[in-house]
Amino acid sequence: MKVKKPEEKKSMPEGLEPAFLQYCELLLTQLKLKIKEVELSQFKLLAEVPFEDGKFEYYSFDYSITPEKAVIDSNGIILNSRELLSKAGVKGNPLLLFFRKGEDEVSEISFPDDRDIAQKGYKGYINYRYSNLKDWSLDEEYSLKVDDHIITLWENLEGEAPFPYAVQTRERTRDFLSYTAQYTDTWEGQGIKVNTWIQFEKKRELIYWIKSTNPVAETHRGIHVGSTLQELKEKYRGDLAYEEDFKGAGDCFGFIPNDNTKRYIAFFVADEKVTEIWITDAFDERPFKKSFGYVDEDVKWQVYDYSDKLSERYAREIYVGQHKSDLDPDKVFNSFIAKELPMAAILETGLFKDGPGERTYYIVCQKKESGEKFNIEVVLKRIKLEHSVAVEEIWAAEKYRTQMIAS
């Protein structure tokens, strides 16, 4: 990539003043200033840097900024345009930079500080901003199906809308994104919200956040707003964690598989149903920690002997009013814990699956002596009593399986 000697007489693209106005408004927001108008003039081509299928062009220019109300310093003097930007933190002079493809197609208009350009050079600045951008892999696990469209985390929209009825709002970046992107777009419609990170306008516009309150839009595994908590646990078995009042938005279950990424899906729940879904990337550290007692599928089940409950003696005891707790599956589960785990500290328990005539519970426990932690699944089954005339069915522990939690 070489820096070309600038040609004379270049046609200036439209939209420069609105772009500069937006740039100034962001800077002057901290001063609580509203801008009436801006004017740009005296453009001078400084350099051209070939890049991919076009070239970046650098210009110096003169500008004037007219605020709605004049800004006066402590000496009663009205601040001029350069002093306004200086007061907002701009110490150098803004340059005009944009990408030109062909004669008329212009994009990626920005106003870098001339000090950064002097430090890195014309070519060096382009390399810094555009040549070494991170490539984000796509994974259908972190996607949302909206009608016939699939929206995937880190998908490159390249200037296109993510779904047909989306309404676009563009803002300049304010946080850590501003180091590699000057804009973020928000696309909204019918309970779907998608945020994109504009690293290179029309070329690299990456989805970094997806939100849904739409009951029709589904995740890759088929969960949508309105799905039950039970369905969520079944679909995302083993990779869910829970956090109370996640980011101030309420109770939430996070999908955090072992995939060597910081991505996650947040399922907000209320009244045992999914109310909102987020698909995003934590960048640094995932906000959830798994704690549920799920056991891997390849762990073998251990048969639990309940033959004593099928005896005539048990039927007689049921008849005279004993064993009433066996009619309640939750009490049967608690009895299993008391009998089989007397020396363990129970950290967490809950219902994983509730089916007709069968329930699966989970346990997270810790050995008091060694400190080792275990996940346990227990299956309870409703069984018929052949010898009883008083009660036809009871609940009994049928099988269980155990797995140590890796530290």
PABA-648943 format. One record per residue (C-alpha): x negated, y, z negated. Coordinates in steps of 0.25 Angstrom, whole numbers, padded with zeros to 4 digits, always signed. Each point is the difference from the previous one (the first is absolute). Example, Ala and Ser with C-alpha at 12.3 -4.5 7.8 and 13.67 -1.06 7.14 Angstrom:
BEGIN
-0049-0018-0031;-0006+0014+0002;
This chain:
BEGIN
+0000+0000+0000;-0006+0013+0005;+0004+0015-0003;+0002+0006+0013;-0003+0015+0003;+0013+0007+0000;+0007+0005+0012;+0005+0013+0002;+0015+0004+0001;+0007-0011-0007;+0016+0000+0000;+0004+0001-0014;+0012-0010-0004;+0013+0004-0006;+0003-0002-0015;-0013+0005-0006;+0007+0011-0008;+0011-0009-0006;-0012-0009-0004;-0008+0011-0006;+0012+0005-0007;+0002-0013-0007;-0014-0001-0003;+0001+0014-0007;+0013-0003-0007;-0007-0013-0007;-0012+0008-0004;+0008+0012-0005;+0011-0008-0008;-0009+0001-0012;+0001+0015+0000;+0015-0001+0002;+0000+0007+0013;+0009-0001+0012;-0005+0004+0013;+0008+0008+0010;-0009-0002+0012;-0014-0004+0006;-0007+0005+0012;-0012-0007+0007;-0009+0007+0010;-0014+0001+0006;-0002-0015+0002;-0014-0004+0003;-0004-0014+0004;-0012-0005-0008;-0002-0015+0004;+0007-0012+0006;-0002-0014-0006;+0004-0012+0009;+0008-0010-0007;+0007-0013+0005;+0010+0005+0011;-0002+0015-0002;-0008+0010-0007;+0000+0009-0013;-0001+0015+0003;-0005+0010-0011;+0004+0014+0000;-0003+0013-0008;+0011+0009-0001;+0006+0013-0006;+0012-0001-0009;+0010+0009-0007;+0009-0005-0012;+0012+0009-0003;+0006-0004-0014;+0015+0003-0003;-0006+0009-0011;-0013+0007-0001;-0011-0006-0009;-0007+0011-0008;-0013-0003-0008;-0003+0006-0014;-0005+0013+0007;+0013+0002+0007;-0006-0003+0014;+0009-0009+0009;-0007-0013+0004;-0003-0003+0014;+0002-0013+0007;-0014-0005-0003;+0001+0004-0014;+0013-0007-0001;-0006-0013+0004;-0012+0002-0009;+0009+0002-0011;+0006-0014+0003;-0014-0006+0000;-0005+0001+0014;-0014+0005-0001;-0004-0001+0014;+0007+0003+0013;+0011-0010+0006;-0004-0006+0014;+0011-0005+0010;-0002-0015+0004;+0009-0008+0008;+0000-0013+0009;+0002+0002+0015;+0004-0011+0009;+0001+0004+0015;+0004+0014+0002;+0012+0002-0008;+0001-0011-0011;-0005+0006-0013;+0001-0006-0014;-0007+0000-0013;+0000+0015-0002;-0008+0003-0013;-0008+0012-0006;-0013-0005-0006;-0008+0009-0008;-0012+0005+0008;-0009-0004-0012;+0003-0015+0001;-0003+0001+0015;-0013+0007-0002;-0004-0011-0010;+0004-0012+0008;-0001+0006+0014;+0011-0001+0011;-0003-0014+0004;-0002-0004-0015;+0013+0005-0005;+0008-0008+0011;-0008-0012-0004;+0003+0002-0015;+0015+0003+0003;+0004-0010+0011;-0011-0010+0003;-0001-0008-0013;+0015-0002-0004;+0003-0012-0008;+0008-0011+0008;+0012-0005-0008;+0004-0014+0003;+0015-0003+0002;+0007-0011-0008;+0015-0003+0003;+0001-0003-0015;+0000+0015-0002;+0011+0004+0010;+0015+0004+0000;+0010-0005+0011;+0009+0011+0004;+0011-0004+0010;-0009-0006+0011;-0012+0008-0004;-0012-0004-0009;-0007+0010-0008;-0014-0004-0005;-0009+0006-0010;-0012+0006+0007;+0006-0001+0013;-0004+0011+0010;+0012+0008+0005;-0009+0008+0010;+0011+0011+0000;+0012-0009+0001;+0012-0001-0010;+0000-0012-0008;+0015-0003+0002;+0010+0007+0009;+0008+0009-0009;-0012+0005-0008;-0001+0015-0002;-0015+0005-0001;-0005+0010-0010;-0015+0004+0001;-0009+0006-0011;-0014+0003-0002;-0007-0009-0010;-0003+0005-0014;-0006-0012-0007;-0011-0010+0003;+0005-0003+0013;-0005+0014+0005;-0014-0005+0001;+0004-0008+0013;+0013+0005+0004;+0006+0014+0001;+0015-0004+0001;+0010-0010-0006;+0013-0003+0007;+0012-0005-0007;+0011-0007+0008;+0013-0002-0006;+0014-0005+0003;+0011-0009-0005;-0007-0004-0013;-0014-0002+0006;-0012+0009-0002;-0014-0002+0006;-0012+0008-0002;-0011+0001+0010;-0014+0005-0002;-0005+0008+0013;-0014-0003+0001;+0000+0003+0015;+0013+0006+0006;+0006-0009+0010;-0011-0010-0001;-0001-0004-0015;+0012+0002-0008;+0000-0011-0011;+0012-0004-0008;-0004+0000-0015;+0013+0000-0007;+0014-0007+0003;+0012+0002-0009;+0014-0006+0002;+0013+0002-0007;+0007-0006+0012;+0008-0013-0003;-0003-0005+0014;-0015+0002+0001;-0007-0012-0004;-0015-0004-0004;-0007-0011+0007;+0006-0010-0010;+0014+0005+0001;+0002+0008-0012;+0008+0013+0001;+0007+0010-0009;+0011-0008-0006;-0007-0013-0001;+0001-0006-0014;-0012-0001-0009;+0001-0015+0000;-0002+0001+0016;-0012+0009-0002;-0007-0010-0009;+0003-0012+0009;-0005+0007+0012;-0012+0006-0006;-0003-0012-0009;-0013+0001-0008;-0005+0014+0005;+0009+0009-0008;-0003+0009-0012;+0009+0009-0008;-0002+0014-0004;+0010+0008-0009;+0003+0014+0006;-0010-0001+0011;-0004+0014+0004;+0012+0006-0007;+0009-0007+0010;+0006-0011-0009;-0003-0015-0002;-0008-0006+0011;-0005-0013+0005;-0013+0000+0008;-0004-0009+0011;-0015-0002-0001;-0006-0012+0007;-0014-0004-0001;-0004+0005+0014;-0012+0009-0003;+0008+0013+0002;+0005+0011-0008;+0014-0001+0007;+0013-0003-0008;+0015+0000+0001;+0008+0006-0011;+0014-0005-0002;+0008+0009-0009;+0011-0007-0007;+0012+0004-0008;+0012-0009-0005;-0008-0013+0005;+0000+0006+0015;-0010+0007+0008;+0003+0014+0002;-0013+0006+0007;-0012-0006+0008;-0014+0007+0001;-0011-0006+0009;-0013+0007-0001;-0015-0001-0003;-0006+0004-0014;-0013+0003+0007;-0008-0002-0013;+0007-0009-0010;+0013-0007+0001;+0010+0005-0011;+0006-0014-0004;-0006-0011-0008;+0006-0014+0002;+0005-0006-0013;+0012-0010+0004;-0002-0014-0003;+0001-0005+0014;-0008-0013+0004;-0006-0004+0013;+0009-0009+0009;-0011-0011+0000;+0000-0002-0015;+0007-0013-0003;+0012+0000-0009;+0000-0008-0013;+0013-0008-0003;+0006+0004-0013;+0007-0012-0007;+0015+0003-0004;+0004-0014-0001;+0004+0001-0015;+0012+0010+0005;+0006-0012+0008;+0001-0009-0011;+0013-0004-0007;-0005+0006-0013;-0002+0013+0006;+0014+0000+0005;+0005-0003-0014;-0007+0011-0006;+0005+0010+0011;+0014-0005-0003;-0002+0004-0015;-0004+0014+0004;-0016-0002+0000;-0009+0005+0011;+0009+0012+0004;-0013+0007+0004;-0001-0010+0012;+0012+0007+0007;-0008+0013+0001;-0012-0001+0010;-0007+0012-0006;+0000-0007-0014;-0005-0013+0007;-0011+0008+0006;-0004+0006-0014;+0001-0014-0006;-0010-0005+0010;-0010+0012-0004;+0001-0003-0014;-0002-0015+0001;-0011+0000+0011;-0008+0013-0003;+0000+0002-0015;-0015+0004+0000;+0001+0010+0012;+0003+0015+0000;+0011+0002+0009;-0003+0013+0008;+0012+0000+0010;+0012-0009+0004;+0011+0002+0010;+0010-0007+0010;-0007-0002+0014;+0011-0007+0007;+0015-0003-0003;+0007-0010+0009;+0012-0009-0001;-0003-0010-0011;-0015+0004-0001;-0008+0011-0006;-0015+0003+0001;-0006+0008-0012;-0014+0006-0001;-0010+0001-0012;-0012+0008-0001;-0008-0005-0013;-0014+0001-0006;-0007-0011-0009;-0003+0007-0013;-0013-0007-0002;-0007+0001+0014;+0008+0012+0005;+0003-0007+0013;+0012+0004+0007;+0010-0009+0008;+0012+0001+0009;+0011-0010-0002;+0012-0003+0008;+0012-0008-0007;+0011-0006+0008;+0013-0002-0007;+0011-0009+0005;+0015-0001-0003;+0002-0015-0003;+0013-0008-0002;+0002-0008-0012;+0006-0014+0003;+0003-0004-0014;+0006+0013-0005;+0015+0003-0001;-0001+0014-0006;-0011+0006+0009;-0002-0003+0015;-0013+0007+0003;-0012+0006-0007;-0013+0007+0003;-0013-0007-0001;-0015+0003+0004;-0003-0009+0012;-0014+0003+0004;-0011+0011-0002;-0014+0004+0006;-0011+0008-0006;-0011+0008+0006;-0012+0007-0006;+0000+0015+0003;-0014+0004+0006;-0006+0011-0008;
